[in-house]
Amino acid sequence: MKNDWLFGFGCEENVIYLIEFLYIIIIVIYITKDIMKFFIPHSKTASEMEAVYLAIVKHNNALITEKRIFRLTYEHNSMQMFAEVGKPVDGYYKEGNQAVFAIVETETYYCVCLHTRGLSGSDPIYVGKQGYSNRVEYFD
């Protein structure tokens, strides 16, 4: 009876099993925390996401690739910047609090697309591919 203070478990073995189980859960969460499934902000279905993504690719004359870019880290005017799908674009661009819709790739640069840039009639934010500090992370 001296160990029944923890969730009503009556023996030390059950407590040890619970601790091991929680440890495994923590490891799984840590390993998968940076894995991100493909999405387009404000899209409701997979087919809608795919249609919007392909329209963005076409509008920007981008490459159709299996991998889709989730996050891009780069240097611009000696400043370290990043663009991440679903997050607001860097304040440097003075685009308000607009979220990045997609990041697509052409032969020579990356296109960071916002609602007002790279989606309709306007140019995206161009990021040169030659930057030595560029780091590209892809959706899972």
C-alpha positions as CSV (number, residue, x, y, z in Angstrom):
1,M,0.0,0.0,0.0
2,K,2.9,2.4,0.3
3,N,3.2,2.9,-3.5
4,D,-0.5,3.4,-4.3
5,W,0.0,7.2,-4.3
6,L,0.7,7.3,-8.1
7,F,-2.5,6.8,-10.2
8,G,-3.6,4.0,-7.9
9,F,-0.7,1.7,-8.9
10,G,0.0,-0.8,-6.2
11,C,3.5,-1.9,-7.1
12,E,6.8,-0.4,-8.2
13,E,6.8,-2.4,-11.4
14,N,3.8,-0.6,-12.7
15,V,5.4,2.8,-11.9
16,I,8.6,1.7,-13.7
17,Y,6.5,0.7,-16.8
18,L,4.7,4.0,-16.7
19,I,8.0,6.0,-16.6
20,E,9.4,3.9,-19.5
21,F,6.3,4.5,-21.5
22,L,6.4,8.3,-20.9
23,Y,10.1,8.3,-21.8
24,I,9.3,6.7,-25.2
25,I,6.6,9.2,-25.8
26,I,9.1,12.1,-25.1
27,I,11.6,10.6,-27.5
28,V,9.0,10.2,-30.3
29,I,7.9,13.8,-29.8
30,Y,11.5,15.0,-29.9
31,I,12.3,13.1,-33.1
32,T,9.2,14.2,-35.0
33,K,9.0,17.8,-33.8
34,D,10.5,19.2,-36.9
35,I,8.7,17.0,-39.4
36,M,6.1,19.0,-41.3
37,K,3.5,17.7,-43.7
38,F,2.9,19.7,-46.9
39,F,0.3,22.4,-46.7
40,I,-0.7,25.7,-48.2
41,P,-2.2,28.3,-45.8
42,H,-5.9,28.7,-45.9
43,S,-6.4,25.6,-48.1
44,K,-9.0,23.2,-46.8
45,T,-8.4,20.0,-48.8
46,A,-5.5,18.2,-50.3
47,S,-6.8,18.7,-53.8
48,E,-7.2,22.4,-53.1
49,M,-3.6,22.6,-51.8
50,E,-2.3,20.8,-54.8
51,A,-4.2,23.1,-57.2
52,V,-2.9,26.2,-55.5
53,Y,0.6,24.9,-55.4
54,L,0.6,24.0,-59.1
55,A,-0.8,27.5,-60.0
56,I,2.0,29.1,-58.0
57,V,4.6,26.9,-59.8
58,K,3.1,27.8,-63.1
59,H,2.9,31.6,-62.4
60,N,6.5,31.7,-61.3
61,N,7.9,29.4,-64.1
62,A,9.2,27.2,-61.3
63,L,10.4,23.6,-61.4
64,I,8.0,20.9,-60.5
65,T,9.8,18.7,-58.0
66,E,9.0,15.9,-55.7
67,K,10.3,17.7,-52.7
68,R,8.5,20.8,-51.6
69,I,10.2,23.6,-49.7
70,F,9.1,24.2,-46.1
71,R,11.7,26.6,-44.9
72,L,14.5,28.7,-46.5
73,T,17.2,30.3,-44.5
74,Y,19.4,32.8,-46.4
75,E,21.4,36.0,-46.2
76,H,20.3,39.3,-47.7
77,N,22.2,42.6,-47.3
78,S,24.4,40.9,-44.7
79,M,21.3,40.0,-42.6
80,Q,20.3,36.4,-41.8
81,M,16.7,35.8,-42.9
82,F,14.3,33.0,-43.2
83,A,11.0,32.3,-44.9
84,E,8.7,29.5,-43.7
85,V,5.4,28.4,-45.2
86,G,2.6,29.5,-42.9
87,K,4.7,32.1,-41.0
88,P,4.9,35.9,-41.6
89,V,7.6,37.0,-44.0
90,D,10.5,38.9,-42.5
91,G,9.7,42.5,-41.6
92,Y,12.5,43.7,-43.8
93,Y,10.2,43.4,-46.8
94,K,7.5,45.6,-45.3
95,E,4.7,43.3,-46.4
96,G,2.8,43.6,-43.1
97,N,2.0,40.3,-41.4
98,Q,1.5,38.3,-44.5
99,A,2.2,34.6,-44.3
100,V,4.4,32.8,-46.8
101,F,2.1,30.7,-49.1
102,A,4.8,28.7,-50.8
103,I,8.5,28.6,-51.6
104,V,9.2,27.4,-55.1
105,E,12.4,26.8,-57.0
106,T,13.5,27.9,-60.5
107,E,16.8,27.2,-62.2
108,T,18.5,30.2,-60.7
109,Y,16.6,31.3,-57.6
110,Y,13.9,30.5,-55.0
111,C,10.6,32.4,-55.1
112,V,9.1,33.2,-51.7
113,C,5.3,33.7,-52.5
114,L,2.9,35.7,-50.4
115,H,-0.7,36.7,-51.0
116,T,0.4,39.9,-52.7
117,R,3.7,38.6,-54.2
118,G,4.1,35.7,-56.5
119,L,0.5,34.6,-56.6
120,S,-1.1,36.9,-59.0
121,G,0.5,39.3,-61.4
122,S,3.2,40.4,-59.0
123,D,6.8,39.2,-58.5
124,P,7.7,37.0,-55.5
125,I,10.6,37.7,-53.2
126,Y,13.5,36.4,-55.1
127,V,16.3,34.6,-53.3
128,G,19.4,33.7,-55.3
129,K,20.5,30.1,-55.2
130,Q,24.2,31.0,-55.3
131,G,24.2,32.1,-51.6
132,Y,26.6,30.1,-49.6
133,S,24.5,30.5,-46.5
134,N,21.3,29.2,-48.1
135,R,19.7,26.3,-46.2
136,V,16.7,24.6,-47.6
137,E,14.4,22.4,-45.5
138,Y,11.7,20.3,-47.2
139,F,8.3,19.1,-46.1
140,D,8.2,15.5,-45.1
